[in-house]
Amino acid sequence: MTIKLLGNMDPDDAVQNPEEKEYSSVCVGREADIKKSERMTAVVHDREVVIFYHRGEYHAMDIRCYHSGGPLHLGEIEDFDGRPCIVCPWHKFKITLATGEGLYQSINPKDPSAKPKWCSKGIKQRIHTVTVENGNIYVTLSKEPFKCDSDFYATGKYKVIRSSS
C-alpha cells in the first residue's frame, strides 16, 4: 500500500484522478490515542467511519449499522462463535469486525433438541482498511465494487457530519 503524506506532495502532482482521491489513505489520528480509547470516529473522504482497536488489531467500518442506522461507535464488542463483533446498541444486530458479516442464531424447528447455531447473513457492513505508519492511523475506504447494506446509511440524508464544501 502506498501512502502519500501531504507534506511530501509535489506541486506538479496536484492534478489527481478523482477516483484515486476517493480511495487514498487519510490520517485519522494517533496510534497511542486509539489504543487508550479502543475506538474512534472519523470522516474519510466524506464518509463517516468508526475505527476499533481490539485484541491488538485495528478494524474500520461504516459508522451506521446496516439494519437501521444505529450508532455502532456506541456499541459493545462481544465474541459470537469465536468471532469478535460489534453489537448495535439499537437492535442488538451483531456484525463481525473482520468481515462485516451479520450474524444470527438459527435452530432447526423440526428438531426440538437441537441447539441454536450461529449463521452468517453475508457481508452487510462495509469494512475499510486500517494501516499504521510512524504512529499515525490511516484509513483507506473499501474498493469493493459490490453494494453493501450499510452504504444506504453512509450517504445522503443519514450522514451526521456534513462536509463544508
N, CA and C of each residue as an Amber inpcrd file, in Angstrom:
protein
   495
   0.8410000  -1.1630000   0.0000000   0.0000000   0.0000000   0.0000000
   0.8900000   1.2310000   0.0000000   0.5660000   2.1940000  -0.8400000
   1.3120000   3.4340000  -0.9160000   0.5220000   4.5170000  -0.2140000
   1.1880000   5.2420000   0.6800000   0.5460000   6.3350000   1.4000000
   1.2770000   7.6140000   1.0530000   0.5310000   8.5990000   0.5290000
   1.1110000   9.9030000   0.2320000   0.8410000  10.8180000   1.4090000
   1.8810000  11.3870000   1.9620000   1.7250000  12.3520000   3.0300000
   1.6230000  13.7440000   2.4240000   0.7440000  14.5660000   2.9670000
   0.5210000  15.8900000   2.3970000   1.7950000  16.7220000   2.3770000
   2.6200000  16.5850000   3.3890000   3.8440000  17.3690000   3.4500000
   4.8380000  17.0150000   2.3590000   4.7050000  15.8600000   1.7460000
   5.6430000  15.4080000   0.7240000   5.0990000  15.5880000  -0.6950000
   3.9560000  16.2560000  -0.8400000   3.3540000  16.3760000  -2.1620000
   4.1440000  17.3330000  -3.0350000   4.3250000  16.9590000  -4.2520000
   4.9810000  17.7880000  -5.2470000   3.8940000  18.5970000  -5.9430000
   4.0400000  19.9320000  -6.0830000   3.0120000  20.7330000  -6.7460000
   2.6970000  20.2390000  -8.1530000   3.6660000  19.6140000  -8.8120000
   3.4130000  19.0950000 -10.1540000   2.4750000  17.8910000 -10.1250000
   2.3240000  17.2440000  -8.9530000   1.4300000  16.0930000  -8.8230000
   0.0400000  16.5080000  -8.3560000  -0.2620000  17.8010000  -8.3560000
  -1.5160000  18.3000000  -7.8010000  -2.7370000  17.8410000  -8.5820000
  -2.5850000  17.5250000  -9.8570000  -3.7130000  17.0380000 -10.6360000
  -3.9130000  15.5730000 -10.2800000  -5.0890000  15.2820000  -9.7380000
  -5.3760000  13.9170000  -9.3050000  -6.5870000  13.3840000 -10.0340000
  -6.5810000  12.0960000 -10.2230000  -7.7570000  11.4270000 -10.7330000
  -8.7690000  11.3950000  -9.5960000 -10.0160000  11.8750000  -9.7890000
 -10.9870000  11.9080000  -8.6920000 -11.2350000  10.5230000  -8.0960000
 -11.1620000   9.4730000  -8.9100000 -11.3740000   8.1240000  -8.3900000
 -10.2370000   7.7230000  -7.4550000  -9.0220000   8.1560000  -7.7350000
  -7.8880000   7.8430000  -6.8650000  -8.0470000   8.5380000  -5.5200000
  -8.5220000   9.7880000  -5.5260000  -8.6900000  10.5370000  -4.2860000
  -9.6540000   9.8120000  -3.3560000 -10.7120000   9.2630000  -3.9060000
 -11.7210000   8.5890000  -3.1020000 -11.1160000   7.4350000  -2.3060000
 -10.0930000   6.8100000  -2.8430000  -9.5180000   5.6360000  -2.1960000
  -8.1680000   5.9170000  -1.5440000  -7.7260000   7.1600000  -1.5220000
  -6.4320000   7.4500000  -0.9040000  -6.5470000   7.3400000   0.6170000
  -5.4360000   7.0170000   1.2530000  -5.4010000   6.8870000   2.7120000
  -5.5240000   8.2530000   3.3590000  -6.2240000   8.2930000   4.4890000
  -6.4100000   9.5260000   5.2380000  -5.9670000   9.2800000   6.6750000
  -5.1340000  10.1660000   7.1890000  -4.7030000  10.0740000   8.5830000
  -5.8710000  10.4950000   9.4720000  -6.2670000   9.5990000  10.3920000
  -7.4250000   9.8600000  11.2440000  -7.0500000  10.0750000  12.7100000
  -5.7840000   9.8460000  13.0670000  -5.3860000  10.0490000  14.4540000
  -4.0900000   9.3450000  14.7900000  -3.7650000   9.3730000  16.0710000
  -2.5370000   8.7780000  16.5720000  -2.8120000   7.4040000  17.1690000
  -1.8760000   6.5110000  16.9540000  -1.9870000   5.1410000  17.4550000
  -2.1550000   5.1160000  18.9770000  -1.4170000   5.9410000  19.6920000
  -1.4940000   5.9630000  21.1540000  -2.8930000   6.3370000  21.6400000
  -3.5520000   7.2470000  20.9190000  -4.8860000   7.6880000  21.3320000
  -5.9220000   6.5880000  21.1750000  -5.9150000   5.8890000  20.0440000
  -6.9220000   4.8450000  19.8350000  -6.6580000   3.6360000  20.7310000
  -5.4040000   3.3820000  21.0590000  -5.1140000   2.2660000  21.9580000
  -5.6970000   2.5290000  23.3460000  -5.7510000   3.7920000  23.7610000
  -6.3420000   4.1490000  25.0570000  -7.8570000   4.0280000  25.0270000
  -8.4730000   4.5990000  24.0080000  -9.9400000   4.6460000  23.9400000
 -10.5530000   3.3940000  23.3140000  -9.7660000   2.6310000  22.5760000
 -10.1670000   1.4080000  21.8730000 -11.1400000   1.6470000  20.7210000
 -11.4590000   2.9010000  20.4480000 -12.3090000   3.2350000  19.3020000
 -12.2310000   4.7240000  19.0330000 -12.5060000   5.0870000  17.8010000
 -12.5720000   6.4980000  17.4420000 -13.4390000   6.6330000  16.1930000
 -13.9410000   7.8190000  15.9710000 -14.7330000   8.0850000  14.7740000
 -13.9650000   9.0680000  13.9050000 -14.2490000   9.0180000  12.6110000
 -13.5720000   9.9120000  11.6750000 -14.4130000  10.0530000  10.4170000
 -14.1080000  11.0830000   9.6600000 -14.7000000  11.2630000   8.3340000
 -13.5770000  11.0680000   7.3270000 -13.7550000  10.1200000   6.4420000
 -12.7550000   9.8020000   5.4180000 -13.4060000  10.0450000   4.0590000
 -12.9240000  11.0460000   3.3580000 -13.4950000  11.4150000   2.0540000
 -15.0140000  11.4800000   2.1120000 -15.5250000  12.2090000   3.0790000
 -16.9540000  12.4860000   3.2410000 -17.7620000  11.2530000   3.6740000
 -17.0890000  10.2020000   4.1390000 -17.7810000   9.0030000   4.6360000
 -17.4390000   8.8230000   6.1160000 -18.4570000   8.6750000   6.9510000
 -18.2500000   8.5180000   8.3830000 -17.8810000   7.0700000   8.6950000
 -16.8070000   6.9020000   9.4600000 -16.3530000   5.5630000   9.8190000
 -16.0620000   5.5000000  11.3170000 -16.0550000   4.2880000  11.8360000
 -15.6120000   4.0360000  13.2090000 -14.4240000   3.0930000  13.1140000
 -13.4020000   3.3750000  13.9200000 -12.1960000   2.5540000  13.9460000
 -12.1070000   1.9380000  15.3370000 -11.9430000   0.6220000  15.3840000
 -11.8230000  -0.0990000  16.6480000 -10.4080000  -0.6430000  16.7940000
  -9.9260000  -0.6590000  18.0250000  -8.6860000  -1.3510000  18.3720000
  -9.0940000  -2.4430000  19.3440000  -9.0140000  -3.7040000  18.9010000
  -9.4910000  -4.8290000  19.7080000  -8.4980000  -5.9750000  19.6180000
  -8.0070000  -6.3990000  20.7690000  -7.0630000  -7.5140000  20.8610000
  -5.8500000  -7.3340000  19.9410000  -5.3250000  -6.1280000  19.9120000
  -4.1230000  -5.8610000  19.1450000  -4.3310000  -5.6670000  17.6600000
  -5.5830000  -5.6180000  17.1950000  -5.8750000  -5.4210000  15.7680000
  -6.7670000  -4.2070000  15.5720000  -6.5930000  -3.5680000  14.4130000
  -7.4140000  -2.4200000  14.0400000  -8.4750000  -2.8570000  13.0400000
  -9.6740000  -2.2960000  13.1960000 -10.7820000  -2.5810000  12.2860000
 -11.5100000  -1.2680000  12.0160000 -11.9260000  -1.0460000  10.7710000
 -12.7080000   0.1430000  10.4350000 -13.9280000  -0.2750000   9.6260000
 -15.0340000   0.4010000   9.8800000 -16.2720000   0.1220000   9.1530000
 -17.1290000   1.3770000   9.1280000 -18.1710000   1.3420000   8.3090000
 -19.1250000   2.4480000   8.2970000 -19.6740000   2.6220000   9.7130000
 -19.9020000   3.8620000  10.1120000 -20.2860000   4.1540000  11.4920000
 -21.7350000   3.7790000  11.7950000 -22.5970000   3.7410000  10.7980000
 -24.0190000   3.4430000  10.9990000 -24.3190000   1.9840000  10.6560000
 -25.0840000   1.3300000  11.5280000 -25.4580000  -0.0730000  11.3410000
 -26.2830000  -0.2560000  10.0740000 -26.0120000  -1.3210000   9.3770000
 -26.7100000  -1.6280000   8.1170000 -28.2080000  -1.8230000   8.3160000
 -28.6450000  -2.2440000   9.4890000 -30.0460000  -2.5990000   9.7110000
 -30.9590000  -1.3810000   9.7820000 -30.5820000  -0.4170000  10.6240000
 -31.4730000   0.7070000  10.8290000 -30.7280000   2.0100000  11.1330000
 -29.4230000   2.0450000  10.8250000 -28.6530000   3.2640000  11.0010000
 -28.1830000   3.5370000  12.4200000 -28.1910000   2.5300000  13.2730000
 -27.7560000   2.7030000  14.6560000 -26.2950000   3.1120000  14.7560000
 -25.9190000   3.8080000  15.8310000 -24.5530000   4.3120000  16.0180000
 -23.6040000   3.2280000  16.5290000 -22.8720000   2.5870000  15.6450000
 -22.0130000   1.4640000  16.0310000 -20.8950000   1.8800000  16.9820000
 -20.4770000   3.1310000  16.9280000 -19.4030000   3.5680000  17.8250000
 -19.8320000   3.5420000  19.2950000 -21.1230000   3.4130000  19.5430000
 -21.6350000   3.3420000  20.9180000 -21.9160000   1.9020000  21.3540000
 -21.7010000   0.9340000  20.4600000 -21.9670000  -0.4650000  20.7700000
 -20.8410000  -1.1340000  21.5350000 -21.1340000  -2.3120000  22.0430000
 -20.1470000  -3.1180000  22.7700000 -19.5690000  -4.1770000  21.8330000
 -18.3180000  -4.5370000  22.0650000 -17.6930000  -5.6210000  21.3090000
 -17.8220000  -6.8960000  22.1310000 -18.3710000  -7.9330000  21.5020000
 -18.5460000  -9.2350000  22.1390000 -18.1470000 -10.3220000  21.1540000
 -17.7830000 -11.4880000  21.6780000 -17.4550000 -12.6370000  20.8330000
 -18.6950000 -13.4960000  20.6170000 -18.9420000 -13.8580000  19.3620000
 -20.0050000 -14.7910000  18.9980000 -19.3990000 -15.8260000  18.0740000
 -19.5280000 -17.0690000  18.4540000 -18.9770000 -18.1690000  17.6600000
 -17.4720000 -17.9690000  17.4350000 -16.8010000 -17.4180000  18.4410000
 -15.3620000 -17.2050000  18.3630000 -14.9330000 -16.0160000  17.5150000
 -15.8800000 -15.1830000  17.1070000 -15.5540000 -14.0240000  16.2720000
 -15.9400000 -12.7340000  16.9850000 -14.9930000 -11.7900000  17.0820000
 -15.3420000 -10.5130000  17.7040000 -16.3190000  -9.7360000  16.8280000
 -17.3710000  -9.2320000  17.4860000 -18.4230000  -8.4990000  16.7740000
 -18.7520000  -7.2170000  17.5200000 -19.1660000  -6.2100000  16.7710000
 -19.7520000  -5.0260000  17.3730000 -21.2540000  -5.2930000  17.4410000
 -21.8580000  -4.9930000  18.5770000 -23.2890000  -5.1910000  18.7660000
 -23.9500000  -3.8230000  18.6930000 -24.8340000  -3.6540000  17.7310000
 -25.5050000  -2.3650000  17.5650000 -26.3360000  -2.0680000  18.8140000
 -26.1920000  -0.8670000  19.3780000 -26.9250000  -0.5450000  20.6010000
 -28.4360000  -0.3830000  20.3970000 -28.8770000  -0.2090000  19.1710000
 -30.3130000  -0.0140000  18.9490000 -31.0950000  -1.3200000  18.9360000
 -30.6880000  -2.2770000  18.1200000 -31.4730000  -3.5100000  17.9520000
 -30.6640000  -4.7810000  18.1680000 -29.4390000  -4.6340000  18.6640000
 -28.5670000  -5.7570000  19.0310000 -28.1200000  -6.6080000  17.8450000
 -28.1000000  -6.0280000  16.6530000 -27.5640000  -6.7500000  15.4940000
 -26.0710000  -6.9410000  15.7000000 -25.5620000  -8.1090000  15.3260000
 -24.1660000  -8.4690000  15.5400000 -23.4190000  -8.4450000  14.2160000
 -22.3000000  -7.7040000  14.1820000 -21.5310000  -7.5240000  12.9530000
 -20.0740000  -7.8740000  13.2540000 -19.5010000  -8.7900000  12.4680000
 -18.1090000  -9.1790000  12.6990000 -17.1880000  -8.0090000  12.3660000
 -16.1860000  -7.8050000  13.2190000 -15.2350000  -6.7160000  12.9960000
 -14.3780000  -6.9660000  11.7620000 -14.0080000  -8.2100000  11.5310000
 -13.0630000  -8.5320000  10.4570000 -13.6810000  -8.5000000   9.0680000
 -14.9390000  -8.9270000   8.9380000 -15.5160000  -9.0850000   7.5960000
 -16.7770000  -8.2680000   7.3360000 -17.4350000  -7.7710000   8.3870000
 -18.6810000  -7.0360000   8.2000000 -19.8900000  -7.9310000   8.0250000
 -19.7350000  -9.2210000   8.3130000 -20.8690000 -10.1440000   8.1920000
 -21.8670000  -9.8970000   9.3180000 -23.1430000 -10.0180000   8.9840000
 -24.1850000 -10.0040000  10.0010000 -24.3710000 -11.4230000  10.5080000
 -24.3810000 -11.6070000  11.8210000 -24.5460000 -12.9350000  12.4000000
 -25.9060000 -13.0580000  13.0730000 -26.4560000 -14.2640000  13.0520000
 -27.7110000 -14.5460000  13.7420000 -27.6940000 -15.9940000  14.2100000
 -28.5570000 -16.3080000  15.1770000 -28.6660000 -17.6810000  15.6530000
 -29.8420000 -18.3550000  14.9760000 -29.5990000 -19.6000000  14.5660000
 -30.6170000 -20.3670000  13.8610000 -30.8130000 -21.7070000  14.5680000
 -32.0210000 -22.2150000  14.4660000 -32.3270000 -23.5250000  15.0250000
 -33.2400000 -24.2610000  14.0470000 -33.0920000 -25.5570000  13.9890000
 -33.9550000 -26.3690000  13.1320000 -35.2790000 -26.5870000  13.8670000
 -36.3810000 -26.0160000  13.3910000 -37.6640000 -26.1420000  14.1020000
 -38.1970000 -27.5780000  14.1220000 -37.6860000 -28.4240000  13.2460000
 -38.1410000 -29.8200000  13.2090000 -37.4030000 -30.6880000  14.2270000
 -36.3810000 -30.1360000  14.8480000 -35.5910000 -30.8750000  15.8330000
 -35.5980000 -30.0930000  17.1430000 -36.5580000 -30.3830000  18.0280000
 -36.6810000 -29.6090000  19.2670000 -35.4740000 -29.7250000  20.2040000
 -34.6560000 -30.7430000  20.0350000 -33.4860000 -30.8980000  20.9010000
 -32.2460000 -30.1930000  20.3350000 -32.3720000 -29.6580000  19.1540000
 -31.2220000 -29.0040000  18.5110000 -30.8310000 -27.7370000  19.2620000
 -29.5270000 -27.4740000  19.2950000 -29.0200000 -26.2480000  19.8920000
 -28.9230000 -25.1750000  18.8090000 -29.1800000 -23.9250000  19.1800000
 -29.0190000 -22.8450000  18.1920000 -27.5670000 -22.7730000  17.7170000
 -27.3970000 -22.4550000  16.4350000 -26.0440000 -22.2840000  15.9050000
 -25.9580000 -20.9180000  15.2350000 -24.7330000 -20.3880000  15.2170000
 -24.5080000 -19.0810000  14.6230000 -24.3700000 -19.2240000  13.1130000
 -25.0650000 -18.3580000  12.3940000 -25.0440000 -18.3670000  10.9310000
 -24.7410000 -16.9550000  10.4290000 -24.3070000 -16.8720000   9.1830000
 -23.9830000 -15.5910000   8.5710000 -25.0780000 -15.1590000   7.6020000
 -25.3920000 -13.8860000   7.6250000 -26.3020000 -13.2880000   6.6490000
 -25.5380000 -12.8370000   5.4120000 -24.2150000 -12.9510000   5.4630000
 -23.3600000 -12.4130000   4.4120000 -22.8250000 -11.0590000   4.8430000
 -22.0450000 -10.4560000   3.9770000 -21.4440000  -9.1530000   4.3040000
 -22.5210000  -8.0800000   4.2190000 -22.7430000  -7.4160000   5.3410000
 -23.7720000  -6.3810000   5.4410000 -23.1880000  -5.0000000   5.7130000
 -22.0310000  -4.9700000   6.3840000 -21.4090000  -3.7130000   6.7890000
 -20.1240000  -3.5230000   6.0000000 -19.9570000  -2.3450000   5.4040000
 -18.7430000  -2.1050000   4.6200000 -17.5480000  -1.9260000   5.5550000
 -16.4920000  -2.6910000   5.2670000 -15.2580000  -2.6900000   6.0380000
 -14.2040000  -1.8970000   5.2630000 -13.4060000  -1.1230000   5.9730000
 -12.3640000  -0.3150000   5.3610000 -10.9960000  -0.7350000   5.9000000
  -9.9380000  -0.3910000   5.1970000  -8.5840000  -0.8050000   5.5430000
  -7.9380000   0.1820000   6.5100000  -7.3130000  -0.3530000   7.5560000
  -6.5820000   0.4620000   8.5260000  -5.1040000   0.1100000   8.4280000
  -4.2610000   1.1360000   8.3590000  -2.8110000   0.9320000   8.3820000
  -2.2040000   1.8610000   9.4230000  -1.0530000   1.4650000   9.9250000
  -0.3340000   2.2640000  10.9130000   1.0400000   2.5660000  10.3420000
   1.4110000   3.8400000  10.3770000   2.7260000   4.2380000   9.8850000
   3.2480000   5.3730000  10.7540000   4.4100000   5.1660000  11.3540000
   5.0510000   6.1770000  12.2000000   4.1310000   6.6760000  13.3100000
   3.3450000   5.7750000  13.8950000   2.4650000   6.1440000  14.9950000
   1.1600000   6.7860000  14.5900000   0.9270000   6.9330000  13.2880000
  -0.3240000   7.5030000  12.7820000  -1.2280000   6.3940000  12.2620000
  -2.5390000   6.5850000  12.4360000  -3.5470000   5.6420000  11.9400000
  -4.1160000   6.2110000  10.6400000  -4.1160000   5.3780000   9.5960000
  -4.6680000   5.7580000   8.2950000  -5.8220000   4.8290000   7.9410000
  -6.8560000   5.3960000   7.3420000  -7.9810000   4.6030000   6.8510000
  -8.0920000   4.8160000   5.3530000  -8.2460000   3.7050000   4.6430000
  -8.4890000   3.7250000   3.2040000  -9.8600000   3.1220000   2.9740000
 -10.7230000   3.8500000   2.2800000 -12.0710000   3.3400000   2.0230000
 -12.0320000   2.0900000   1.1590000 -13.0120000   1.2490000   1.3530000
 -13.1300000  -0.0060000   0.6200000 -13.2300000   0.2370000  -0.8840000
 -12.5310000  -0.5950000  -1.6450000 -12.6090000  -0.5380000  -3.1070000
 -13.5410000  -1.6180000  -3.6460000 -14.1450000  -2.3950000  -2.7460000
 -15.0140000  -3.4970000  -3.1790000 -16.1850000  -2.9450000  -3.9810000
 -16.4220000  -3.5050000  -5.1630000 -17.4460000  -2.9530000  -6.0530000
 -18.8830000  -3.3480000  -5.6930000 -19.0710000  -4.3230000  -4.8070000
 -20.4300000  -4.7640000  -4.5030000 -21.1600000  -3.7500000  -3.6240000
 -22.4760000  -3.7410000  -3.7320000 -23.2910000  -2.8670000  -2.9000000
 -23.4420000  -3.5270000  -1.5360000 -23.2550000  -2.7290000  -0.5080000
 -23.3270000  -3.2050000   0.8620000 -24.5220000  -2.5330000   1.5290000
 -25.2330000  -3.2420000   2.4050000 -26.4040000  -2.6560000   3.0510000
 -26.0780000  -1.3740000   3.8140000 -24.8830000  -1.3040000   4.4040000
 -24.5300000  -0.1050000   5.1860000 -24.3230000   1.1260000   4.3090000
 -24.1600000   0.9410000   2.9970000 -23.9990000   2.0780000   2.0840000
 -25.1890000   3.0340000   2.1790000 -26.3810000   2.4910000   2.4020000
 -27.6010000   3.2880000   2.4630000 -27.5030000   4.3650000   3.5380000
 -26.9440000   4.0140000   4.7060000 -26.8480000   4.9570000   5.8140000
 -25.5470000   5.7540000   5.8090000 -24.6220000   5.3900000   4.9370000
 -23.3240000   6.0840000   4.8870000 -23.3510000   7.2780000   3.9480000
 -24.4250000   7.4370000   3.2170000 -24.5120000   8.5030000   2.2360000
 -25.8240000   9.2700000   2.4080000 -25.8890000  10.4340000   1.8130000
 -27.1330000  11.1960000   1.7740000 -27.6020000  11.7370000   3.1080000
 -28.9000000  11.7210000   3.3210000 -29.5180000  12.4000000   4.4550000
 -29.2090000  11.7710000   5.8100000 -28.6700000  10.5600000   5.8400000
 -28.4060000   9.8950000   7.1110000 -27.0580000  10.2660000   7.7110000
 -26.2570000  10.9800000   6.9640000 -24.9470000  11.3920000   7.4690000
 -25.1250000  12.3870000   8.6000000 -24.3010000  12.2340000   9.6170000
 -24.3440000  13.1380000  10.7690000 -23.4590000  14.3440000  10.5180000
 -22.2940000  14.1020000   9.9550000 -21.3230000  15.1730000   9.7360000
 -21.3640000  15.5740000   8.2690000 -21.6160000  16.8280000   8.0240000
 -21.6660000  17.3500000   6.6540000 -20.3290000  18.0000000   6.3190000
 -19.8990000  17.8250000   5.0710000 -18.6710000  18.4910000   4.6730000
 -18.9520000  19.9690000   4.4120000 -17.9190000  20.7790000   4.4940000
 -18.1020000  22.2250000   4.3070000 -18.1620000  22.6180000   2.8440000
 -17.9040000  21.6770000   1.9420000 -17.9070000  22.0140000   0.5120000
 -19.2930000  22.0310000  -0.0700000
